[in-house]
Amino acid sequence: MIQQRKSPVSPASLAGKKSWDGEDVRETLYADQNGKCYLCEVCTDHFFEVEHVQSRSNFPEKAFDWSNLFLCCRYCNARKGKDYDDIVSPCQTPCEEVFDVYIRPGSKVVEITILTPDIPGANKTRELLLRLHNGKKTGMRDMKERIFFEKFQDSFSSFVIRLNKYKNSRTPENRAKVAELLTIDQPFLAAKLSVLRRLPELLEDFQRETCWNRKP
Ligand SMILES: [Zn+2]
């Protein structure tokens, strides 16, 4: 999960309070979020839904509130439901600096660590991220959760391999291969930043590439 950016002007169709997922809402969210799910950071392609951070059932008054709407994949939307209303504010929280998302070599469990205490909703968000990455009960993933984890693990490993290659041979070509996995349209950026965090000299080297929506 990385900090999100949202167009300041609310899409016109929301004013009618009839539909929260009009074409203008979808298009604006898709552009704002680079086509990625705000929770898991996977490219949604055409399989996206418009999600209410604070659920419609518990917060009906926020059903058409632009600040409450985000592009989400079906996988995450189904698991978030109305059980995680009080997560961090996606646009106001530098999520990738608050949550460390890491998998140790050989492990099948994704660790989510809160780096910055006292952020409202951080614990609940951690709980949701653990659910998305590890399944309902750690180590007991259903089929979709297993497929998601494998996708995460593949992407994570590919990044580690490219980064190690650059660490051992700092050529412009090797650097470019790391940088292309760090553009904002790429998946799992928070986890990639967590890998870099463990290699401070490289983290500094890729400072420019890892600002994303935290840019002023
Ligand atoms: Zn997702």
Boltz pocket constraint, residues with backbone or C-beta under 6 A from the ligand:
constraints:
  - pocket:
      binder: B
      contacts: [[A, 37], [A, 38], [A, 39], [A, 40], [A, 41], [A, 42], [A, 72], [A, 73], [A, 74], [A, 75], [A, 76], [A, 77]]
      max_distance: 6.0
